Amino acid sequence: MESTRQQKYSKLILKELSDIFLHDTKGLFGNAFITVTTVRMSPDLGIAKVYLSFMMIEDKKTMLDNIIKQTKPIRKMLGNRISKQARVIPALMFFLDDSVDYANKMNELFSKIVIPKEDGKKE
């Protein structure tokens, strides 16, 4: 369970990284729509696990690899934004959030379920 401090810090990082991916990294990642879905902080606030979701991307793994290669400039942009509010700029670890894909798959499976209609007979 995360402490209140971890939760506040993760909300700050989520907000700022979302803004960075929306406005500042257009040149790095093209027309990709990158959403920061979750940020989980380590207890010492030194590591931020950032979960990303992609839209309008065919190869999500390649896009994640490109983002991982650009971790230093992204962390620098984050540091410039939160340096007044945070003492430590956390190391960023990026992960693919596949919860949307999982939900779509489950919806597809549920839509294929055929429920037989009940006969008028009672036992």
C-alpha positions as CSV (number, residue, x, y, z in Angstrom):
1,M,0.0,0.0,0.0
2,E,1.3,3.4,-1.0
3,S,1.8,6.1,1.6
4,T,0.1,9.5,1.1
5,R,3.4,11.0,0.1
6,Q,3.9,8.4,-2.6
7,Q,0.4,9.0,-3.9
8,K,0.8,12.8,-4.1
9,Y,4.2,12.4,-5.8
10,S,2.8,9.9,-8.3
11,K,-0.1,12.2,-9.1
12,L,2.4,15.1,-9.7
13,I,4.6,12.9,-12.0
14,L,1.5,11.5,-13.8
15,K,0.2,15.0,-14.6
16,E,3.6,16.4,-15.7
17,L,4.5,13.4,-17.8
18,S,1.1,13.4,-19.5
19,D,1.7,17.1,-20.4
20,I,5.2,16.3,-21.6
21,F,4.0,13.5,-23.9
22,L,1.1,15.6,-25.1
23,H,3.1,18.8,-25.9
24,D,6.9,18.4,-25.7
25,T,7.7,15.1,-27.4
26,K,5.9,15.5,-30.8
27,G,9.2,15.6,-32.6
28,L,10.5,12.4,-30.8
29,F,7.5,10.2,-31.3
30,G,5.5,11.6,-34.3
31,N,1.7,11.4,-34.3
32,A,1.6,8.7,-31.6
33,F,-1.0,9.4,-28.9
34,I,0.7,8.4,-25.7
35,T,-1.3,8.2,-22.4
36,V,0.2,7.9,-19.0
37,T,-2.2,5.6,-17.3
38,T,-0.5,4.9,-13.9
39,V,2.6,6.0,-12.0
40,R,3.8,3.9,-9.1
41,M,6.5,5.3,-6.8
42,S,9.1,3.4,-4.8
43,P,8.9,4.0,-1.0
44,D,12.0,6.3,-1.2
45,L,10.5,8.2,-4.2
46,G,13.7,7.4,-6.2
47,I,12.0,5.3,-8.9
48,A,8.8,5.9,-10.8
49,K,7.2,3.0,-12.7
50,V,5.3,4.7,-15.5
51,Y,2.6,2.7,-17.3
52,L,1.8,3.9,-20.8
53,S,-1.0,3.3,-23.3
54,F,-0.7,4.0,-27.0
55,M,-3.3,4.8,-29.6
56,M,-2.8,5.0,-33.4
57,I,0.2,2.8,-33.1
58,E,0.6,-0.6,-34.8
59,D,3.8,-1.8,-33.1
60,K,3.5,-0.9,-29.4
61,K,6.6,-2.8,-28.4
62,T,8.8,-0.7,-30.8
63,M,7.2,2.5,-29.5
64,L,7.9,1.5,-25.9
65,D,11.5,0.7,-26.8
66,N,11.8,4.2,-28.5
67,I,10.5,5.8,-25.3
68,I,12.9,3.8,-23.1
69,K,15.8,5.1,-25.3
70,Q,14.6,8.7,-24.8
71,T,14.3,8.3,-21.0
72,K,17.1,10.8,-20.2
73,P,15.6,13.7,-22.2
74,I,12.1,12.9,-20.8
75,R,13.5,12.9,-17.2
76,K,15.3,16.2,-17.9
77,M,12.0,17.8,-19.1
78,L,10.3,16.4,-16.0
79,G,13.0,17.8,-13.8
80,N,12.7,21.2,-15.3
81,R,8.9,21.1,-14.5
82,I,9.0,19.7,-10.9
83,S,12.3,21.0,-9.6
84,K,10.5,23.6,-7.3
85,Q,8.1,21.0,-5.9
86,A,10.4,17.9,-5.5
87,R,13.8,17.4,-4.1
88,V,14.6,14.3,-6.0
89,I,13.7,13.7,-9.6
90,P,13.0,10.0,-9.8
91,A,14.5,7.5,-12.2
92,L,11.8,6.6,-14.8
93,M,11.0,3.1,-15.8
94,F,8.5,2.7,-18.6
95,F,6.1,-0.2,-19.0
96,L,3.3,-1.0,-21.5
97,D,-0.1,-0.8,-19.9
98,D,-2.2,-3.5,-21.7
99,S,-5.3,-3.1,-19.6
100,V,-7.2,-1.5,-22.5
101,D,-6.3,-4.3,-24.8
102,Y,-7.3,-6.8,-22.1
103,A,-10.6,-5.1,-21.6
104,N,-11.3,-5.1,-25.4
105,K,-10.4,-8.8,-25.6
106,M,-12.8,-9.6,-22.6
107,N,-15.6,-7.6,-24.3
108,E,-15.1,-9.5,-27.5
109,L,-15.2,-12.8,-25.7
110,F,-18.4,-11.8,-23.8
111,S,-20.1,-10.7,-27.0
112,K,-19.5,-14.2,-28.4
113,I,-21.3,-15.9,-25.5
114,V,-24.6,-17.3,-26.5
115,I,-27.1,-17.5,-23.7
116,P,-29.9,-19.9,-24.5
117,K,-33.4,-18.6,-24.0
118,E,-35.3,-20.1,-21.2
119,D,-38.3,-22.3,-22.1
120,G,-41.6,-21.5,-20.6
121,K,-41.5,-24.8,-18.6
122,K,-41.0,-24.8,-14.9
123,E,-39.9,-27.8,-12.8
